[in-house]
C-alpha cells in the first residue's frame, strides 16, 4: 500500500476522518458506488470489502459515505471508486483512468475528498474539527429546487459549449465557474511546461490551483449566484441567500500569507475585488527576490488563525512560488565576470572542441529566458545558451515574448505577420548584454496582441491556460523568423539568412515548420538550419478545433505534419520538420522513443533517430555552484579539504534547521517540487522505517531534511514527519535558494526518487559539493550519476531500479551503511564526484559539434520524411552510398572495440563520417569541410592501427 508503510510505528499513528464523495451517474437499478483503497478501512483493495456509498433522490448523482471514515494521520492513502451490485456480486466496474486518488488525513480534522467519476483528480477540503463536524443536513425544499435548476442550467451550457457555440462558451466562462471542467476534458493542460502543478494550500494561490480549494471556490460561487437569484425573488430569499453565503464563507478557510515580504494576495475572482486582492501589474510581475537571511526552523505565528485549521500549523517558508514550476527558476546565476573568473586555471569548466562554424549566427527562440521571464528550467537553460554561444564566438540573438516592460530595453523596429487570416503588428524591443573581448548577446522581446498578461507566463491566476496561447506563440515564431532578415541591430548589419535556429519546446515548434514550408520554398533561409530542443516531451502544444491551413497560413501538406488525431500537435510538426532534434540528456533521447516516454510521438522520434538526426546532450550547471567560492555556504572547501569542510557545514546546517548537532549521523537531503513526478510518495513511505533504530547500526542513525512545496497532501506529510521526529527531521515546506546551497554542502546524501526526469540538475549540484546522490535510474539521472555497481573507484552515487518503496529502502540502506561503516570508500566516491565536470563548457562542446554536423547535412525534406519506415529506408541508403559493407551490423561490431580502445565516440564518429561521404559534389567541399573530414579520417586511421 503506497504511502502507508513504516512497521510498528504506523499502527500507533493518530487517526483522522475522511468523508468520500463522488459524482457518478453510471449506476443502474440495483447497483451502488463503493470506495476501495489501500487501507483496511477501505477494504485493502478488495472489492468484496469495499466501503459502500449512499445517495438519495435529492443528492443524486452525488454519492457519499454515511459517516466519516477513520484513517491514520500523515500517510498518503490511495483509493478509487467502483460500481457493482449492492449485494457485491457480478462484474465490478472501475473508474477508467490510470493511477489512483490520494488523500493525506490531518490530525483533529474531518476532510472531504470530492471527485468526479470521469476525472483523475480529487479536491480535498476541510469540514472542520473532528469534535464538532458532522455531515451536512439535507437542504430545504426550496434550496433543493434551486440547486436542481442550477445544475440543469449548467449542463445545458456545457453541452452548448462542447458543441462549439462560441457565445455559449463565453457565457459558461463568465457565469458558471464550474464550467472550467471543459478545460479538463481537453489536452490543453499539457501545453505549457508544468504550469499547472498544484501548489500548497498555504500559498497565496487561486482556489483552483490548490487541492481542496476548488471546492471552496465552487461553494462561494454558488452562494453568490444564489444570493443574486434570491434578491430578484424577494427579501425573504435574499436573507436565505445571505445566510447561505455567510455559511459557505465560514467553511472556506483563507490561505495564510507567506513568511517573506513582499507578499502576494490571492485573487478570488477575475472581476471582483481586484484592487484589494491584487496589486498593480508591475507589482504582480516583479521578479522574485532572494531572501537576505536564512529562514530558520521556527515557524511564524499566524495572527489571523482560522478556526477550521489545525492549531500550530507551521507557515510555508521561503520565497513565493506563484507561477513557479521548478525550483531552478529561483536559482541565482553567476554574472559574466564571475563565470570568467571561475573558469581560469581549472581543469573543469573548459572547452575542448574546436568548432568549424563560429561565423554562423545563432538565434535562440524560447518562451522564457532568465532573468527576464522564467517558471522553470527552460528559462535557465535559455539564459545559458545566450551566454555560452556568444562566449564561443557566435553572433547570438535570443527571441522571447515581452511579458512586461523590462528595464533597459529599447524599441528597434516592427513588422507585420499574418495569423488566422488577420494582419498582426509585431514590435521588437532590444537589450544588449556585452561580455569580455567584445562578445555579447542581443535579447529581442516580442510585443504583440495578447502577449502581456497580469497572471503567469502561460496561465492565469486561477491556473487555467490562456485560451489564446496558440495565437501568442505563433506570433513569437513568426517574429523570430523575420528578425534576422529585417533588423539591423547596433549598426552591425542584419543577421542574414544563414543562421542556426535553436527552437525550444513546443512554444517554438512552428519555427522548423515555417522554415521548411514558407521560407525555403521561396529560396530564403536555404542555408539556415533549425535544431529543435526537447526539454520535456510530456508537453506538446496540442489544440483542438483549429483550422491549421487558415490559422497558420500553410498548405495541406504542412497541415498534415501538424495534425495528430483530432487536434494539431506543434511538437509533432517540429519533429518532422526540424533539421536535427536534441534532448536535454542522452538517455532521455532513448526514452522518448518508447511508448512510456514518447507520449504518442515515439514513432516520429524513432524516425528521426533512424535518419541519424537525433541526439541527446546533458544540460550544464551554472558556475555559481562551486563550494570553493560559494558565498551562501557556511565554510568554503575544495576537493583537497572537503572532509573538514563538509563536517563544518553539516554542524552549522543542523544548528540552523533545529536538528541535533551530531556530525556522526548520516544527513540525507531532499529538494524538489512535492509532486507525484518527484516520487515524494515513495520517499514518504520509508520515513518511519528510516527513523527506527532496530539495532543494525544503520536505520535510526540518520537525519533527514526535506525541502519543497507542492501538493497539499505531501506538504502535510513533511509537517507530520517533523512533528513526530523532532530534532531528527526537518520538513521545510517552502523553498530558500540559500538553504539549498547549504544542504548541498552539509548533507552526506541527496535523494532524487523522480519517476521521470528529462535532465535534472540537483544531482549534478550535489556532486560538486561531495554529496552523493541516490537517484531513480531514469532520464538524465542515469547520464550524470555513476552507480556504485560500476566500481568504487569510478562511482559517484547510487541508482534505484525499478522505483518502489522496497528498492529505495534497499539502496538507501546500502548508501547509509557505506557512510557510517566504510568511511574510506565513501570519501573516495565523494572525491570522484567532486572531480566531475558538469559545467556548461562541456555541454557546449556537444552543441558546437551538432551545429557542425547539421550545417554539413542536407536540409530536411519534409515531403519525404513523413513516415518512420521511410526514415529507416533513407538511413540504409546513406550507408550504401557511403560505400559501407552490406553486412553492416557484423562489420560494426568488429570495429566498435577498436574505436573504444582509441577513445573515440563510435556513434558520433559515424554520424559525421557517413554524412561527409554522402555528399560527392565537389562544389560543396569547402576548405572547412575538407579539414573536418581530414581530422576524422586521422582518427579512423589511429583507431584501426
C-alpha positions in Angstrom: 0.0 0.0 0.0 1.6 3.2 -1.2 2.3 5.8 1.5 1.3 3.5 4.4 4.4 1.7 5.5 6.7 2.0 8.4 6.4 -1.0 10.6 5.0 -0.9 14.0 5.1 2.8 14.3 2.4 3.3 11.8 0.0 1.2 13.8 0.1 3.7 16.6 -0.4 6.8 14.4 -3.2 9.1 15.4 -6.4 8.8 13.5 -8.4 11.3 11.5 -11.6 11.1 9.5 -12.4 11.5 5.8 -15.7 11.8 4.0 -15.6 10.4 0.5 -17.8 11.9 -2.2 -18.1 11.2 -5.9 -20.3 12.5 -8.7 -21.4 9.4 -10.6 -24.4 8.7 -12.9 -23.1 5.3 -14.2 -25.2 3.2 -11.9 -28.2 1.1 -12.9 -31.1 -0.1 -10.7 -29.7 -2.4 -8.1 -26.2 -1.1 -8.3 -24.3 1.2 -6.0 -21.0 3.1 -5.7 -18.3 1.8 -3.4 -14.9 3.2 -2.4 -12.0 0.8 -2.1 -8.4 1.7 -1.2 -5.1 0.7 0.3 -6.2 0.9 4.0 -8.1 -1.8 5.9 -10.9 0.7 6.4 -11.3 0.9 2.7 -11.1 -2.8 2.1 -7.4 -3.1 1.4 -8.1 -3.1 -2.4 -10.5 -6.0 -2.1 -13.8 -5.1 -3.8 -15.7 -7.6 -1.7 -14.6 -5.5 1.4 -15.2 -2.1 -0.3 -17.0 0.6 1.7 -20.5 1.4 0.3 -21.6 5.0 -0.5 -25.2 6.2 -0.3 -27.2 8.7 -2.3 -30.8 10.0 -2.4 -33.2 11.5 -4.9 -32.1 14.9 -3.8 -28.4 14.2 -3.8 -28.1 12.1 -7.0 -25.7 11.9 -8.9 -23.6 12.6 -5.8 -22.7 9.6 -3.6 -21.3 10.0 -0.1 -20.1 7.8 2.7 -22.7 7.6 5.5 -20.2 8.8 8.1 -16.5 9.9 8.2 -14.0 7.0 7.7 -11.2 6.9 10.3 -7.7 6.9 8.7 -4.2 7.3 10.0 -2.7 10.8 10.1 0.2 11.7 7.9 0.1 8.9 5.4 -1.0 9.1 1.8 -3.9 6.7 1.4 -4.7 5.7 -2.2 -8.3 4.9 -3.2 -10.7 4.6 -6.1 -14.4 4.2 -6.7 -16.1 1.2 -8.2 -19.7 0.4 -9.3 -21.1 -3.0 -8.6 -24.3 -4.6 -7.5 -25.5 -3.8 -4.0 -25.0 -7.4 -2.9 -21.4 -7.2 -4.3 -22.0 -9.9 -6.8 -21.3 -9.9 -10.5 -18.9 -7.7 -12.5 -17.1 -4.8 -11.0 -16.8 -1.5 -13.0 -13.6 0.5 -12.1 -13.0 4.1 -12.9 -11.4 4.4 -16.4 -8.1 6.2 -15.8 -4.6 5.3 -14.7 -3.5 5.9 -11.2 -5.4 6.4 -8.0 -6.8 9.2 -5.9 -4.7 10.1 -2.8 -5.7 11.7 0.5 -3.5 12.6 3.5 -5.6 12.8 6.6 -4.9 15.7 9.0 -4.9 15.4 12.8 -8.1 16.5 14.6 -9.9 17.4 11.3 -12.5 15.8 9.1 -11.6 16.1 5.4 -14.0 16.0 2.4 -12.5 14.2 -0.6 -14.7 15.1 -3.5 -14.2 13.9 -7.1 -15.9 13.1 -10.3 -16.2 9.6 -11.8 -14.7 10.8 -15.1 -11.8 12.7 -13.7 -8.4 11.6 -12.3 -8.2 14.4 -9.7 -9.9 14.9 -6.4 -10.4 18.0 -4.4 -9.7 17.7 -0.7 -11.1 20.3 1.7 -11.7 20.6 5.5 -15.1 20.1 7.1 -13.8 21.4 10.4 -12.6 19.9 13.7 -13.3 16.3 14.3 -15.1 17.0 17.6 -17.7 19.4 16.1 -18.0 18.4 12.4 -20.9 16.3 11.2 -22.2 15.6 7.7 -24.5 18.4 6.4 -28.2 18.0 6.9 -30.4 17.8 3.8 -31.2 21.1 2.3 -34.6 22.7 2.4 -37.0 22.0 -0.4 -36.6 25.5 -1.9 -32.8 25.2 -1.9 -33.1 21.8 -3.5 -35.2 23.0 -6.3 -32.9 25.9 -6.8 -29.9 23.6 -6.9 -31.6 21.3 -9.4 -32.4 24.2 -11.7 -28.9 25.5 -11.4 -27.5 22.1 -12.3 -29.7 21.7 -15.3 -28.7 25.2 -16.5 -25.0 24.3 -16.1 -25.5 21.0 -18.0 -27.2 22.8 -20.9 -24.5 25.4 -21.1 -21.8 22.7 -21.0 -23.5 20.8 -23.9 -23.8 24.0 -25.9 -20.2 25.0 -25.3 -18.9 21.5 -26.2 -20.8 21.7 -29.5 -18.7 24.6 -30.5 -21.1 27.5 -29.9 -18.8 30.4 -29.1 -21.5 32.5 -27.5 -22.5 29.8 -25.1 -18.9 29.0 -24.3 -18.3 32.7 -23.4 -21.5 32.6 -21.2 -20.3 29.5 -19.5 -16.9 31.1 -18.6 -18.5 34.3 -17.3 -21.5 33.0 -15.4 -20.6 29.4 -14.4 -17.2 28.9 -12.8 -17.8 25.2 -12.6 -17.7 25.0 -16.4 -13.9 25.2 -16.4 -14.2 21.4 -16.5 -14.2 21.8 -20.2 -10.5 22.5 -20.0 -10.0 19.3 -18.1 -11.6 17.3 -20.9 -9.1 18.6 -23.4 -5.4 18.1 -23.7 -4.6 21.8 -23.4 -3.4 21.5 -19.9 -0.3 19.7 -21.2 0.7 22.5 -23.4 2.8 24.6 -21.1 5.7 23.2 -19.2 4.4 22.2 -15.8 2.5 25.4 -15.2 -0.5 23.6 -13.7 1.2 21.7 -10.9 -0.9 22.1 -7.8 0.6 24.4 -5.2 0.4 24.0 -1.5 -2.8 25.3 0.2 -0.9 27.6 2.4 0.5 29.5 -0.5 -1.4 32.6 -1.7 -2.7 30.8 -4.8 -6.0 30.9 -6.6 -8.5 28.4 -5.4 -8.4 26.1 -8.5 -4.6 25.8 -8.1 -4.8 24.2 -4.7 -6.3 20.7 -3.8 -9.4 21.3 -1.9 -9.6 25.0 -2.7 -11.6 24.3 -5.8 -14.5 23.0 -3.8 -14.4 26.1 -1.6 -14.4 28.4 -4.7 -17.3 26.4 -6.1 -19.3 26.8 -2.9 -18.6 30.6 -2.8 -19.6 31.0 -6.4 -22.8 29.0 -5.9 -23.7 31.0 -2.8 -23.1 34.3 -4.6 -25.2 33.2 -7.5 -28.0 32.0 -5.2 -27.9 35.4 -3.5 -28.4 37.2 -6.8 -31.3 35.0 -7.7 -32.9 35.3 -4.3 -32.6 39.1 -4.4 -34.7 39.1 -7.5 -37.4 36.9 -5.9 -37.8 38.9 -2.7 -36.4 39.9 0.6 -37.0 36.5 2.3 -35.0 34.8 -0.4 -32.3 37.4 0.0 -31.9 36.6 3.7 -31.7 32.9 3.0 -29.1 33.5 0.3 -27.0 35.8 2.5 -27.1 33.2 5.3 -26.0 30.5 2.9 -23.2 32.7 1.6 -22.1 33.5 5.1 -22.0 29.8 6.0 -20.0 29.0 2.9 -17.6 31.7 3.7 -17.1 30.3 7.2 -16.4 26.9 5.7 -13.7 28.1 3.3 -10.6 29.0 5.3 -8.3 31.5 3.8 -4.8 30.6 2.9 -2.2 32.2 5.3 0.2 34.6 3.9 3.8 33.7 3.1 6.6 34.4 5.6 8.6 36.6 3.3 7.9 40.1 2.0 6.8 41.3 -0.4 3.7 39.1 0.0 1.2 38.4 -2.7 -2.6 38.2 -2.0 -4.7 35.6 -3.7 -7.2 36.8 -6.3 -10.6 35.2 -5.6 -12.3 36.2 -8.9 -11.1 37.9 -12.0 -13.6 40.7 -11.8 -14.5 41.3 -8.1 -12.2 43.0 -5.5 -9.3 43.1 -7.9 -7.8 46.2 -6.4 -8.0 44.8 -2.9 -6.6 41.3 -3.7 -4.1 42.1 -6.4 -1.5 44.8 -6.8 -0.6 46.7 -9.9 0.7 44.6 -12.9 4.2 45.9 -12.2 4.0 44.7 -8.6 2.4 41.3 -9.5 5.1 40.6 -12.1 8.0 41.9 -10.0 10.9 39.3 -10.1 11.3 37.2 -7.1 14.0 38.4 -4.7 16.4 36.2 -2.9 15.9 36.4 0.9 18.7 38.3 2.7 18.8 35.9 5.6 18.4 32.1 6.0 14.9 31.4 7.4 15.2 29.2 10.5 13.2 26.3 11.7 11.0 28.3 14.0 7.6 29.0 12.2 5.9 32.3 12.2 2.7 32.7 14.2 -0.4 33.3 12.2 -2.1 36.3 13.6 -5.4 35.5 11.9 -5.7 31.8 12.7 -8.8 30.3 11.1 -10.9 28.1 13.4 -11.0 25.2 11.0 -7.3 24.9 10.6 -5.1 22.6 12.6 -3.7 24.6 15.6 0.0 25.4 15.5 0.2 24.6 11.8 3.6 26.0 10.5 3.7 28.6 7.8 5.2 28.0 4.4 8.7 29.3 4.5 11.0 30.8 1.9 10.1 32.7 -1.3 6.8 32.8 -3.1 6.2 30.1 -5.7 3.4 31.7 -7.6 3.6 30.7 -11.3 6.9 28.9 -10.5 7.0 25.3 -11.7 10.6 24.4 -11.0 13.0 25.4 -8.2 15.7 26.0 -10.8 13.6 29.1 -11.7 14.5 30.6 -8.3 18.2 29.8 -8.6 20.8 32.5 -8.9 23.0 32.8 -11.9 26.6 33.9 -11.9 27.4 37.1 -13.7 29.7 37.0 -16.8 32.7 38.3 -14.7 32.2 35.5 -12.1 31.9 32.9 -14.8 35.2 34.1 -16.5 37.0 34.1 -13.1 35.7 30.6 -12.2 37.0 29.1 -15.4 40.5 30.4 -15.1 43.2 27.8 -14.1 40.7 24.9 -13.7 40.7 21.6 -15.4 36.9 21.6 -15.4 34.6 24.2 -16.9 36.8 24.3 -20.1 36.0 23.8 -23.8 37.9 21.1 -25.6 36.2 21.1 -29.0 37.3 23.4 -31.9 34.2 24.5 -33.8 34.2 25.0 -37.5 31.2 27.3 -37.9 31.7 30.1 -35.3 30.9 32.6 -38.1 27.3 31.3 -38.3 24.9 33.3 -36.1 22.7 31.5 -33.5 19.1 32.5 -33.0 17.6 31.1 -29.8 13.8 31.0 -29.8 12.3 30.4 -26.4 9.1 31.3 -24.4 11.2 32.3 -21.4 14.7 33.4 -20.6 16.2 34.2 -17.2 16.3 36.6 -15.6 13.5 38.3 -17.5 11.0 35.5 -17.6 11.2 32.1 -16.0 8.9 29.5 -14.5 11.3 26.5 -14.7 14.4 25.0 -16.1 13.7 26.2 -19.7 14.4 29.9 -18.7 17.7 28.9 -17.0 18.9 26.8 -20.0 18.0 29.6 -22.4 20.0 32.1 -20.4 23.0 29.7 -20.6 22.6 29.4 -24.3 22.6 33.2 -24.6 25.9 33.5 -22.7 27.7 30.4 -23.9 27.1 30.7 -27.7 28.2 34.4 -27.5 31.3 33.5 -25.4 32.3 30.8 -28.0 32.3 33.5 -30.7 28.9 33.2 -32.4 26.8 36.3 -33.0 23.9 35.4 -30.8 20.3 36.5 -30.6 17.6 35.4 -28.1 14.0 35.9 -29.1 11.4 35.8 -26.4 8.0 37.4 -25.6 7.8 40.7 -23.9 5.6 39.7 -21.0 6.1 43.1 -19.4 8.3 46.2 -19.8 11.8 45.1 -18.8 14.3 47.6 -17.6 16.8 48.8 -20.2 15.0 47.6 -23.4 14.6 49.9 -26.3 12.4 49.9 -29.4 14.3 48.8 -32.6 11.6 48.1 -35.2 8.4 46.3 -36.1 6.8 44.1 -38.8 3.5 42.7 -39.8 2.7 39.0 -39.8 -0.4 37.1 -40.7 -2.2 34.8 -38.1 -5.6 33.3 -38.6 -6.3 35.4 -41.7 -5.6 38.6 -39.8 -2.7 41.0 -40.2 -0.9 41.5 -36.8 1.6 44.2 -36.0 4.6 43.0 -34.0 7.1 45.3 -32.3 10.7 44.4 -31.4 12.4 45.6 -28.2 16.1 45.1 -27.8 18.6 44.8 -25.0 22.3 44.2 -25.5 24.5 42.3 -23.0 28.2 42.7 -23.5 30.8 40.2 -22.3 34.6 40.1 -22.4 36.6 40.6 -25.7 33.7 42.5 -27.4 31.4 39.5 -27.3 27.8 39.8 -26.4 24.1 38.8 -26.8 21.2 40.6 -28.4 18.0 40.0 -26.5 14.9 40.6 -28.6 11.5 40.8 -26.9 8.4 40.5 -29.0 5.4 42.7 -28.3 2.1 41.7 -29.9 -1.6 41.3 -29.2 -2.3 39.2 -26.1 1.3 38.6 -25.0 1.3 40.8 -21.9 -0.9 39.4 -19.1 -1.4 40.1 -15.4 -1.1 36.4 -14.5 1.7 34.0 -15.2 3.5 33.4 -18.5 1.2 30.6 -19.7 -1.8 30.5 -17.3 -3.9 32.9 -15.3 -4.1 33.2 -11.6 -6.7 30.5 -11.4 -4.3 28.0 -13.0 -6.1 27.9 -16.4 -4.2 28.2 -19.6 -4.8 31.4 -21.6 -7.3 30.5 -24.4 -5.2 32.4 -27.0 -1.8 30.8 -26.2 -1.7 29.3 -29.7 -2.0 32.7 -31.1 0.6 34.2 -28.7 3.3 31.7 -29.6 2.5 31.7 -33.3 3.3 35.4 -33.1 6.6 34.6 -31.3 7.7 32.1 -34.0 6.8 34.3 -37.0 8.5 37.3 -35.4 11.6 35.2 -34.6 11.8 34.1 -38.3 11.6 37.7 -39.5 14.0 39.3 -37.1 17.3 38.1 -38.7 16.1 39.3 -42.1 14.9 42.8 -41.3 16.6 44.1 -38.2 20.0 45.9 -38.3 20.9 45.8 -34.6 23.5 48.1 -33.2 24.5 49.0 -36.8 26.3 45.7 -37.1 24.3 44.6 -40.0 21.5 42.1 -40.3 22.0 38.5 -39.1 21.1 37.3 -42.6 19.6 34.1 -43.9 22.4 31.8 -42.9 21.7 31.2 -39.2 21.2 28.4 -36.8 17.7 28.5 -35.2 17.6 26.8 -31.8 13.9 26.3 -31.1 13.0 25.2 -27.6 10.0 23.1 -26.7 6.5 23.3 -28.3 6.2 27.0 -27.9 8.8 27.4 -30.6 7.7 24.3 -32.5 6.4 26.3 -35.5 9.9 27.6 -36.3 11.1 24.5 -38.2 7.7 24.1 -39.9 7.7 27.7 -41.2 11.4 27.3 -42.2 10.5 24.3 -44.4 7.2 25.2 -45.8 7.3 29.0 -46.0 10.8 30.3 -46.3 12.8 27.6 -48.1 10.1 27.4 -50.8 10.9 31.0 -51.7 14.7 30.4 -51.6 15.0 32.2 -48.3 16.9 30.6 -45.4 18.2 28.0 -47.9 21.5 27.8 -45.9 19.9 28.1 -42.5 19.2 25.1 -40.3 16.9 24.5 -37.3 17.7 22.4 -34.3 14.6 21.5 -32.1 15.4 21.0 -28.4 13.0 18.9 -26.4 13.1 19.8 -22.7 10.0 17.7 -21.7 8.2 15.5 -24.1 5.1 15.5 -21.9 4.1 18.9 -23.0 3.5 19.1 -26.8 1.2 22.0 -27.6 -2.0 20.2 -28.5 -5.0 22.3 -29.6 -8.5 21.2 -30.7 -10.8 22.9 -33.2 -8.2 24.7 -35.2 -8.1 25.0 -39.0 -4.4 24.6 -39.5 -4.3 25.9 -43.1 -6.2 29.0 -42.3 -4.7 29.7 -38.8 -1.1 29.3 -39.8 -1.3 30.2 -43.5 0.1 26.9 -44.7 -0.9 24.3 -47.3 -2.4 20.9 -46.8 1.0 19.1 -46.7 2.3 21.3 -44.0 -1.0 21.0 -42.1 -0.7 17.2 -42.4 2.6 17.4 -40.5 0.8 19.2 -37.6 -2.4 17.2 -37.3 -2.3 14.3 -34.8 -5.6 12.6 -34.2 -8.4 15.2 -33.8 -6.1 18.1 -32.9 -3.0 19.8 -34.0 0.3 19.0 -32.3 3.1 21.5 -32.5 5.7 19.1 -31.3 4.8 16.6 -34.0 5.3 19.3 -36.6 8.6 20.3 -35.1 9.9 16.7 -35.0 9.1 16.1 -38.7 10.4 19.5 -40.0 13.5 20.1 -37.8 16.9 19.5 -39.3 18.1 18.0 -36.1 16.4 17.1 -32.8 18.2 17.3 -29.4 17.1 16.3 -25.9 18.5 17.5 -22.6 20.2 14.2 -21.9 21.4 11.3 -24.0 19.3 8.7 -22.1 16.2 10.8 -22.5 16.6 10.7 -26.3 16.2 6.9 -25.9 13.3 7.1 -23.5 11.2 9.2 -25.8 11.5 6.5 -28.5 9.4 4.3 -26.3 5.6 4.4 -25.6 6.3 5.2 -22.0 8.3 8.3 -22.7 7.2 9.3 -26.2 3.6 10.3 -25.2 2.2 9.0 -28.6 5.0 10.7 -30.6 7.6 7.9 -30.2 7.3 6.8 -33.8 8.3 10.2 -35.1 11.2 10.3 -32.7 12.3 6.9 -33.8 12.1 8.0 -37.4 14.4 10.9 -36.6 16.8 8.6 -34.9 16.8 6.2 -37.9 17.8 9.1 -40.1 20.7 10.0 -37.7 19.1 13.3 -36.8 18.6 12.7 -33.1 21.0 13.2 -30.2 21.0 14.0 -26.5 23.2 16.5 -24.7 23.2 16.7 -20.9 22.4 20.2 -19.6 25.2 22.0 -17.8 25.1 23.7 -14.4 25.9 27.3 -13.6 29.3 28.4 -12.4 27.8 29.6 -9.1 27.8 26.0 -7.9 31.3 25.9 -6.7 32.0 25.1 -3.0 35.4 26.8 -3.1 33.8 30.3 -3.7 30.1 29.8 -2.8 29.1 32.8 -0.6 25.9 31.1 0.6 27.5 28.1 2.5 29.0 28.3 6.0 32.5 27.2 5.2 34.1 27.1 1.7 36.1 24.0 0.8 37.6 22.2 -2.2 38.4 18.6 -3.2 41.7 18.9 -1.2 40.0 19.6 2.2 36.4 18.5 1.6 36.2 16.2 4.7 36.8 19.0 7.2 34.7 21.5 5.1 31.6 19.2 4.8 31.7 18.3 8.5 31.7 22.0 9.5 28.9 22.8 7.1 26.9 19.8 8.4 27.1 21.0 12.0 26.1 24.6 11.0 23.2 23.2 8.9 22.0 21.0 11.8 22.1 24.1 14.1 20.3 26.3 11.6 17.4 23.9 11.0 16.9 22.8 14.5 18.4 19.3 14.2 20.5 17.5 16.8 24.1 18.7 16.3 25.8 15.4 15.7 28.3 15.1 12.8 28.4 11.3 13.3 24.9 10.9 12.0 24.3 10.4 8.3 22.5 13.5 7.0 20.2 13.0 4.0 18.6 15.7 2.0 15.7 16.1 -0.5 14.9 19.2 -2.5 12.1 19.3 -5.1 8.6 20.0 -6.0 6.2 18.0 -3.8 4.5 16.2 -6.7 3.9 12.7 -7.9 6.6 13.1 -10.6 9.3 13.6 -7.9 8.4 10.4 -6.1 7.6 12.1 -2.9 5.0 9.4 -2.0 7.8 6.7 -2.3 10.1 8.7 -0.1 7.3 9.3 2.5 6.7 5.5 2.7 10.1 4.9 4.1 10.4 7.7 6.7 9.2 5.7 9.7 11.5 2.8 8.7 14.4 5.1 8.3 14.0 6.7 11.7 13.5 3.4 13.7 16.6 2.1 15.4 16.4 -1.7 15.1 20.0 -2.4 16.2 21.5 -2.8 12.8 23.7 0.3 13.2 22.1 2.0 10.1 18.4 2.9 10.5 17.9 5.2 13.3 21.3 6.8 12.8 20.0 9.1 10.2 18.8 12.7 9.9 16.5 13.9 7.1 16.0 17.3 5.6 13.1 17.6 3.1 12.6 21.0 1.5 9.9 21.6 -1.1 6.4 22.8 -1.9 3.6 21.5 -4.0 0.6 19.2 -3.4 -1.0 19.7 -0.1 -1.0 16.1 0.9 2.8 15.9 0.5 3.2 19.2 2.4 1.2 17.7 5.3 3.5 14.6 5.2 6.6 16.8 5.7 5.0 18.6 8.6 3.8 15.3 10.1 7.3 13.9 9.8 8.9 16.9 11.5 6.3 16.9 14.3 6.8 13.2 15.1 10.6 13.2 14.8 11.7 16.5 16.4 15.5 17.1 16.1 15.9 14.3 13.5 13.7 15.5 10.6 13.3 19.0 9.2 10.2 19.3 7.0 10.9 22.6 5.3 7.6 23.4 3.5 8.7 26.2 1.2 11.9 27.0 -0.6 15.0 29.1 0.1 17.8 29.1 -2.5 20.4 29.7 0.2 19.2 26.7 2.2 19.5 24.6 -1.0 23.2 25.6 -1.3 23.8 24.9 2.4 22.1 21.5 2.0 24.4 20.6 -0.9 27.4 21.5 1.3 26.3 19.9 4.5 24.4 16.7 3.6 26.1 13.4 3.0 23.4 12.0 0.6 20.8 13.5 -1.7 17.6 11.7 -2.6 16.1 12.1 -6.1 13.4 9.3 -6.5 11.9 11.1 -9.5 9.6 8.9 -11.6 10.9 10.6 -14.7 13.5 13.4 -15.2 14.5 14.6 -18.7 17.7 16.0 -17.3 17.7 17.0 -13.6 20.1 19.5 -12.0 20.3 18.8 -8.2 22.1 15.5 -8.7 24.9 17.5 -10.5 25.0 20.3 -8.0 25.3 17.8 -5.1 28.3 16.0 -6.7 30.2 19.3 -7.0 29.8 19.6 -3.2 30.7 16.0 -2.3 27.1 15.0 -1.6 26.4 11.6 -3.2 23.0 11.4 -5.0 20.6 8.5 -4.7 18.6 8.6 -7.9 16.0 6.6 -9.8 17.7 5.2 -13.0 15.8 7.4 -15.5 16.4 10.2 -17.9 19.4 12.5 -17.3 19.9 10.9 -13.8 21.4 7.9 -15.5 23.8 10.0 -17.6 25.0 12.1 -14.7 25.3 9.6 -11.8 27.6 6.6 -12.0 26.3 3.8 -9.9 28.4 2.0 -7.3 28.0 -1.2 -9.2 30.5 0.2 -11.8 33.2 0.1 -9.1 34.0 2.1 -6.1 36.9 3.9 -8.0 34.5 5.5 -10.6 31.2 5.6 -8.8 29.6 8.9 -7.9 26.2 7.8 -6.5 23.6 5.1 -6.3 20.9 4.0 -8.7 17.4 2.8 -7.7 15.8 0.5 -10.2 12.9 -0.1 -10.5 11.5 2.7 -8.3 9.5 1.3 -5.4 9.5 1.6 -1.7 11.4 -1.6 -1.2 14.1 -0.9 -3.8 14.5 2.7 -2.4 14.9 1.3 1.1 17.5 -1.2 -0.1 19.5 1.4 -1.9 19.3 3.9 1.0 20.4 1.3 3.4 23.4 0.4 1.3 24.4 4.1 1.0 24.0 4.9 4.7 25.9 1.8 5.7 28.7 2.9 3.4 28.7 6.3 5.0 28.7 5.1 8.6 30.8 1.9 8.4 33.1 2.3 5.4 34.1 5.9 5.5 37.2 5.4 3.3 35.2 4.1 0.4 32.5 6.7 0.9 35.2 9.5 0.8 36.7 8.0 -2.3 33.3 8.3 -4.0 32.9 11.9 -2.8 36.3 12.8 -4.2 35.4 11.3 -7.6 32.1 13.1 -7.6 33.7 16.5 -6.9 36.1 16.0 -9.8 33.3 15.5 -12.3 32.7 18.2 -14.9 29.1 19.1 -15.4 29.6 22.8 -16.2 28.2 24.4 -19.4 31.5 24.5 -21.5 31.5 20.7 -21.6 27.8 20.7 -22.8 28.6 23.5 -25.3 31.3 21.3 -26.9 28.5 18.9 -27.9 26.2 21.7 -29.1 29.0 23.0 -31.3 29.6 19.6 -32.7 25.9 19.2 -33.5 26.0 22.6 -35.3 28.9 21.5 -37.4 27.1 18.3 -38.3 23.8 19.9 -39.1 25.4 22.5 -41.4 27.0 19.8 -43.4 23.8 17.8 -43.7 21.2 18.4 -46.3 18.2 20.3 -45.1 15.2 18.2 -44.1 12.8 17.4 -47.0 9.5 17.2 -45.2 7.6 15.8 -48.1 9.8 12.7 -47.9 10.4 12.4 -44.2 6.8 11.8 -43.2 6.8 8.2 -42.0 9.1 6.1 -39.8 9.6 3.3 -42.4 10.8 5.8 -45.0 13.3 7.2 -42.4 14.8 3.8 -42.0 14.9 3.2 -45.7 16.8 6.5 -46.3 19.2 5.8 -43.4 20.0 2.4 -45.1 20.6 4.2 -48.4 23.0 6.5 -46.7 25.1 3.6 -45.7 25.1 2.2 -49.2 26.1 5.5 -50.8 28.9 5.8 -48.2 30.4 2.6 -49.5 30.0 0.6 -46.3 29.7 -3.3 -46.4 26.3 -4.8 -46.9 26.7 -6.9 -43.7 26.9 -3.6 -41.8 25.9 -4.9 -38.4 28.7 -7.5 -38.3 31.3 -5.1 -39.6 30.1 -2.5 -37.0 30.6 -4.9 -34.1 34.1 -5.8 -35.2 35.2 -2.1 -35.4 33.5 -1.0 -32.2 36.1 -2.5 -29.9 39.0 -0.7 -31.8 37.2 2.6 -31.5 36.7 2.1 -27.8 40.4 1.4 -27.3 41.3 4.5 -29.2 39.0 6.6 -27.0 36.8 7.7 -29.9 33.0 8.1 -29.6 31.9 5.5 -32.1 28.3 6.7 -32.7 29.3 10.4 -33.1 32.1 9.5 -35.4 30.0 7.5 -37.8 27.3 10.2 -37.8 29.9 12.6 -39.0 31.6 10.3 -41.5 28.5 9.0 -43.2 27.2 12.5 -43.6 30.5 13.6 -45.1 30.7 10.8 -47.7 27.1 11.1 -48.8 27.8 14.4 -50.5 30.1 13.7 -53.5 29.5 17.1 -55.1 32.9 18.8 -55.2 31.3 22.3 -55.2 30.1 21.6 -51.6 33.6 20.6 -50.4 34.6 23.8 -48.7 38.0 24.2 -47.1 36.5 23.8 -43.6 34.7 20.7 -44.6 38.0 19.2 -46.0 39.7 19.9 -42.7 36.8 18.4 -40.9 36.9 15.2 -42.9 40.7 15.0 -42.7 40.7 15.2 -38.9 38.1 12.5 -38.7 39.9 10.2 -41.0 43.1 10.6 -39.0 41.1 9.4 -36.0 39.9 6.5 -38.1 43.5 5.5 -39.0 44.5 5.7 -35.4 41.6 3.5 -34.4 42.5 0.9 -37.0 46.2 1.0 -36.2 
